């Protein structure tokens, strides 16, 4: 095995070395400009800012680490470099590069009085013609601060305002992207996979927005460096911590209390945060049930070290994350739940004197979940996931602005699952496997009118022993710029997933979804993405976007509900198909920002020869956001959301069902019979249309020696009665969130 893997690596290493040597020899009277853009107060990297050389008319955007590279800069000449980032004062400086060498500049930007207002793809117009990525939304820390709040800022609830992202209720932060299931969404925190990123019955995410530096959210067409999921990738990079001064922050809302502390540490910095639920008063509103004792906490830390005397251009970081939820009911007839997530990662990032970046990452991630039935009619459920990861990534920038990426990723994943199958028997599955992947991609960026990003993932080994011929996943993105400020983007990709979760299509609220490796008797799940998009910026303040997509999913694993014999398989496969159109418009004219989006989407599943709508299929979705910078650190905004009704399975009748699943429960009840709803054809009916108006207002002020921010929000301002579901026992209507005011106060030192 090792010999075979090594033989496959050798030709690519030779190719990589040869291309670098060839292009280096071609460099003559040119050099490379590298910059690191940071906040002047904290030295935190400013992702997605822009750098532009005025005399040459060329530029680049910073990556998620704050770096930018501009190649083919004429040597030994002075040029004017303009660096800008929304919410910061632009900076102009004189730069010069040397022949055949890398010239590095660290640029510090000072914050301005202008506040970020909405989720947008940041950067100057450079990004319209230099970035071949498609279906991606870039979200910065400043944008999270002023994005529409629910009870408090939440990443997963924020992205629901993006076109192509849907949810089944106000109750859950679980999201679905372009017709894919929720387990097809990959969530990475500093490169570490998080398997259950939800708190409190899925109401909120486990990621505290205060620790986030930037986010790249791919709704499809993501590059060859990402794998293991079919629908989306949320790549979260956390803050490094204030490198200049110690600071701390305390905040409290009607949901939780939290703290954050950061500061310099020797040759580096650190940041640590923690959050704990305080009360169930808000969750009662979400769940219409005062008996659910939701209790959760999460904590994270990150430490960094960078010393040019030790290793020039190197940065080392160690990060950790933990979250836990415990739902413990006092009633012995009501089940309990408990789950937790752990993550630990180490990274070595190296920027060399050549236009070469290298990153080595080692990580471990785990998830443990359990359902404790007690005397309820719930079946026992236990799930454990352990993920050990190693990744090496190389990025080389050529003089012609082309880019080569090569990476080697290894994942050792073990899953253990105890559940009750459709036949009523307990099943305990225990599996461990390794996925070894080699990926490569080449970005052709030398032409202003065209960009091409082509690559592939090669699965050298897989978690499943039934990989078959699906060991290569090609990915291609193409950008054309036929006119100024107008671009056309296209994408094709094949994606593969070997992990799945057990879920019930008729379940209203998912407590947690247990993970397992797809059984060997099933082929891996694959999805093909086809995307076509158009971007137009008629004015600096106006952006218009339009995208069409089609996604076909094969071998989607589902629980076999028709299992009769012991020899019948516990799982079978389904097919899925989704397609649609997403449009967006944004106009930013200080002090007002207006944005709107409309999505037309179709999603289908095919199981056992029957075609049906999945529970997250929303035909029409419309969002309007209007935000105001009132000056003097006052900000306010409104968000209105409308979508047509979700599919649901109609109750066509009732009968009295005898419950003898638990012997003792039968004796405790005077009559073991309970009404049980007879369901019609799955998801054939639709709920009424949904709409809601949310309002938020915030104020920042100085109260020596503290900086204070107070925010106030109202969900469902006009108290729309949106239907959540109909109770199976009685047919009674249950609504989503009513008129719900909330407030948050943050004190920073």
Secondary structure, 3 states (H helix, E strand, C coil): CHHHHHHHHHHHHHHHHHHHHHHHHHCCCEEEEEEEEEECCCCCECCCCEEEECCCCEEEECCCCCEEEEEEEECCCCEEEEEECCCECCEEEEECCCCCCEEEEEEEECECCCCCCCCCCCCCCCHHHHCCCCCEEEEEHHHHHHCCCCCCCCHHHHHCCCCCEECCCCCCCCCEECCCCHHHEEEEECCEECCCCEEHHHCEECCCHHHEEEEEEECCCCCCCCCCCCCEEEEEEECCCCCCCCEEEEEEECCEEEEEEEEEECCEEEEEEEEEECCCHHHHHHHCCCCCCEEEEEEEEEEEECCCCCCCCEEEEEEEEEEEEEECCCCCCCCEEEEEEEEEEEEEEEECCCCEEEEEEEEEEEEEEEEECCCCCCCCEEEEEEEEEEEEEEEEECCCCCEEEEEEEEEEEEEEEEEECCCCCEEEEEEEEEEEEEEEEEEECCCCCEEEEEEEEEEEECCCCCCCCCCEEEEEEEEEEEECCEEEEEEEEEEEECEEECCCCCCCCCCCCCEEECCCCCCCEEEEEEEEEEEEEEECCEEEEEEEEEEEEEEEEEECCCCCCCCCCCEEEEEEEEEEEEEEEEEEECCEEEEEEEEEEEEEEEECCEEECCCCCCCEEEEEEEEEEEECCEEEEEEEEEECCCEECCEEEEEEEECCCCHHHHHHCCCCEEEEEEECCCCCEECCCEEEEEEEEEEEEEECCEEEEEEEEEECCCCCCCEEEECCCCCCEEECCCCEEEEEEEEEC
